[in-house]
Amino acid sequence: FENFALPAVINECLLQSYNGTITLFPNWPADKDASFSTLRAANAFLVSATKTNGKLGSVKIYSEKGNTLRLVSPWGNNGYIFRQGKKTRITGKIITLPTSKGETIVFSAE
């Protein structure tokens, strides 16, 4: 049974969402590259992200059910939201967005 714990520990280093708010790479070493694809987050979201040279690349979040998305902005106010063909600047530490079932939202520093 102890072998089942390691994937959970790695998952928690890459993504946390148990409180309903998604946090990316919360416990990952800043000097280590990492990426993940379609990790399951609370409220029926699938999250993909990449971190290279200490910087977060684009983040893709797929909404399976159309629930409200809450994401801690890893870029502060310096990032963008790309959805439905529009680019919007991130404002605030916590991004809160209503989503539609089957929608993919992309977040990026550029």
C-alpha positions as CSV (number, residue, x, y, z in Angstrom):
1,F,0.0,0.0,0.0
2,E,2.9,2.4,0.6
3,N,3.5,2.5,-3.2
4,F,0.1,4.2,-3.7
5,A,1.3,7.2,-1.7
6,L,4.0,8.4,-4.1
7,P,1.7,9.4,-7.0
8,A,-0.4,11.4,-4.5
9,V,2.6,13.2,-3.1
10,I,3.8,14.1,-6.6
11,N,0.4,15.2,-7.6
12,E,0.2,17.5,-4.6
13,C,3.6,19.0,-5.5
14,L,2.3,19.9,-9.0
15,L,-1.3,20.9,-8.4
16,Q,-3.5,21.4,-5.3
17,S,-7.2,22.0,-5.4
18,Y,-8.7,20.3,-2.4
19,N,-10.1,23.6,-1.1
20,G,-11.8,24.4,-4.5
21,T,-9.1,26.8,-5.6
22,I,-6.4,25.5,-8.0
23,T,-2.8,26.3,-7.1
24,L,0.0,25.3,-9.6
25,F,3.4,23.9,-8.6
26,P,2.8,24.8,-4.9
27,N,5.5,22.5,-3.6
28,W,7.7,22.0,-6.6
29,P,11.4,23.0,-6.4
30,A,11.8,26.4,-8.2
31,D,15.0,25.2,-10.0
32,K,13.4,22.0,-11.4
33,D,11.5,21.8,-14.7
34,A,8.2,20.0,-14.7
35,S,5.1,19.5,-16.7
36,F,1.8,17.7,-16.4
37,S,-1.2,17.0,-18.6
38,T,-4.8,16.6,-17.6
39,L,-4.4,16.3,-13.9
40,R,-7.8,16.2,-12.2
41,A,-8.7,19.1,-10.0
42,A,-11.6,19.7,-7.7
43,N,-14.9,20.8,-9.3
44,A,-14.4,18.8,-12.5
45,F,-11.4,20.5,-14.1
46,L,-8.6,18.9,-16.0
47,V,-5.4,21.0,-15.8
48,S,-2.2,20.9,-17.9
49,A,0.8,23.1,-17.2
50,T,4.6,23.4,-17.8
51,K,7.3,25.0,-15.8
52,T,10.7,25.6,-17.4
53,N,13.7,27.5,-16.0
54,G,11.6,28.6,-13.0
55,K,8.9,30.2,-15.2
56,L,5.4,28.9,-15.8
57,G,4.4,28.5,-19.4
58,S,0.9,28.4,-20.6
59,V,-1.8,26.7,-18.5
60,K,-4.8,24.9,-20.1
61,I,-7.8,24.1,-18.0
62,Y,-10.7,22.0,-19.4
63,S,-14.1,22.3,-17.7
64,E,-15.9,19.0,-17.6
65,K,-19.1,20.2,-16.1
66,G,-19.2,24.0,-16.4
67,N,-18.5,24.8,-12.7
68,T,-17.0,28.0,-11.4
69,L,-13.2,28.0,-11.8
70,R,-10.9,29.5,-9.1
71,L,-7.2,29.7,-9.8
72,V,-4.4,31.3,-7.9
73,S,-2.7,33.5,-10.5
74,P,0.9,32.5,-10.8
75,W,1.6,35.7,-12.7
76,G,-0.1,38.1,-10.4
77,N,-1.6,40.9,-12.6
78,N,0.9,40.3,-15.4
79,G,-0.8,37.4,-17.2
80,Y,-3.7,36.9,-19.7
81,I,-6.8,34.7,-20.1
82,F,-7.6,33.4,-23.5
83,R,-11.1,32.1,-23.9
84,Q,-13.8,32.2,-26.6
85,G,-11.4,34.0,-29.0
86,K,-10.7,36.9,-26.5
87,K,-7.6,37.9,-24.6
88,T,-8.2,39.5,-21.2
89,R,-5.6,40.7,-18.7
90,I,-5.6,39.0,-15.3
91,T,-6.6,41.2,-12.5
92,G,-6.1,40.0,-8.9
93,K,-4.5,37.2,-7.1
94,I,-7.4,34.8,-7.5
95,I,-9.0,34.3,-10.9
96,T,-12.7,33.4,-10.6
97,L,-14.5,32.6,-13.8
98,P,-17.8,30.9,-14.6
99,T,-17.2,28.2,-17.2
100,S,-19.2,26.2,-19.7
101,K,-19.2,22.4,-20.0
102,G,-16.5,21.4,-22.5
103,E,-14.8,24.8,-22.5
104,T,-11.0,25.0,-22.5
105,I,-9.4,28.2,-21.0
106,V,-5.8,29.1,-21.5
107,F,-3.7,31.2,-19.2
108,S,-0.3,32.7,-20.1
109,A,2.2,35.4,-19.2
110,E,2.0,36.7,-22.7
